[in-house]
Amino acid sequence: MGFTNSLIYKKISEYKRIQSFIFGFKRNHPFFFRLKPKDRDNFNPLILYINILKIKTMNVLRNSVRLIGHLGDNPKMRKLDSEKSMANFSLATNESYRDHDGNNKSETTWHKLVAWGKQAEITEKYLKKGTEIAVEGKLTNRSYEDKNGETHFVSEIVVNSILVLDKKTEE
């Protein structure tokens, strides 16, 4: 079976699954009896299916961060005791807007990023200060105590994927 045939087969099977869910939804289904009597007459299985899809989509988006910006410095690579590699770097994102007087304003926000394992090695090898990248990851918070006994709180983005947006990176 070719790629297009398997894609068509997947779409048809997905359509059949949706169709059987919608049209096969019986009035004696346990969910149906959880509805208030006034809602049972206006019940639409399609709306239920769409709401289920929305919930699944929102779960995928939970704690997801996507940023586009420029590296503030070269990534700093470290090898930990467990032989795992880690790279720290910062990303600057710019936002331009017009204030209430009509003047153009630009605001830069700095983000701390952390890459682990193979991602860290790739980051160190290919990314340099000023490189424009797109990053996808999750937001994490941690705290640590410094030498003076003061507690510091840090918010950083743990990188899942990086896309280099510069046309050509220098070797």
N, C-alpha and C positions, 0 to 999 in steps of 0.2 A: 504494500500500500504506500503510495507516494505521500509527500508532505501535505499537499493540498487535499488529498482524499482523507487523510487522517484528521486534518483540521475540520473538514466538512463533517466527518463522522462525529467529532467531538461536539460541534455546534448542534447537530441533529439530536444527539443523545441528551445534550443540555436542554434543548427545546422540549424533548419528550418528558424529561424529568420535571420541568416547570409545568408542562401541560397536565401531567398526571397529578401533580401537587394541587393545581388549581381546580381541575375538573373532577379529581378523585376525592376531593375533600368532602367527607360525609357529614351529614347533619348530626350523626350520632358520635362524632369525634369528641374525645374528652375536652378539647379546647373549646369547642362550641358551647358546652354547658357552663363554662366559666364566664361566658358573656352575660351581660344583663339581658333580661327578656326583651327590652326595647331595642337592643343592638342586634339581636339575633335575626330580625327581619331584614336589616340593612347590611348584613355581613357579606364581605367580599373577600374570597380567598386570595385574589390577586394582590390586594392591599396588604394582607398579612405577609405574603411572600416578599413584597417590596420592602416592608419594614424589617423582615429578617435579613435581607441583603444589606440594608442600611446599617444594621447593628454589626454585621460581620465587617463591613467596610470601616466603620468607626473603630472597631477593635484593632484593625490593621494600622490605622493612623495614630493610635494611642502612643504618646511619648515618642513622636517622630519629629525630627528637626531636619529641615532642608535649607541650606544657605548657599549663596553665591557671593564670592568676595575675593580679596587679594591676600596672600600670605604676608604677615608682618615681619617675619624673620625666617631663616632657614630652620627646618625641623630639627629638634634636638633628640637624638636617638640614645636610648639607654638599654643595656641588657640587665635584666633582673636576676636574682639568685636562682630562680626557677628556670633559667635559660630562656625566658620569654622576653621578646623585645618590645619596647615601648617608645613611641615618638610623641613629643609634645610640640605643639606649634600654635600660633595665633592667626586668626582670620579677621580681616577688617571688612565690614559690610557698610555700604554707603546708601543713605536715603536722601533723596532730594524732594523738596516740597516748597510751596509758596506760603509765606506767612500772611497774616491778616492785612498787612500793608501792601501786599503784592510783591514783596522782595523774594527772590530765590534763595533758599537756604539749603545747606547740605549738612547732614549729620552722620558721623562715623561711629559705628559701634564695634567694639572689639570682643571677640569670642575666643575662649580657650578650647583647644581641641586635643584629643588623645587618640592615637591609633595604636593598635596592638598587633603583635605577630607579624605575619607576612605583609599586612597592610602598612605596618610601621616601616618595614624594610623598603617597600616600594615608595613610601612617602619620602624617606631620607634620600633615596636614589634619584628620584625624578623631580621633586619639588624644591624650588628656591624662593628666596624673598621676592615678593612682587608678582609671583605667578597667580593668574586668575584660575580659581577652581570652583566646582560645585561639590558640595558635601552633603551626604545624607547620614544621619546617625540618631542617637538618643541622648536626651539631656540627663545628666547625673549630678548629684550633689554629694559632697563628702566634706569631712572636717579633719583637721590635723592639729597637733600641738607643736609649736616651734620650740627652740632651745630655751627661750625665756618663760615657757609655760603658758603662753597665750594661745588660745584656740582660734583657728582661722577656718572659715567656711568657704568652700570653692564650688562653683557651678561650672561644669565643663561638658563638652559634647564628645561622646564616644563614637568614633567614626565607623560606619559600616561600609560606605563606598565613597570613592572620590573620582571625580571626572575633571581632567585638566581642560580648561577652556582656552588657554593660549594657543595660538596657531602652531607655534614651534617652540619647544623648550631647548635651551642651550645645553650641550653635553659637557 
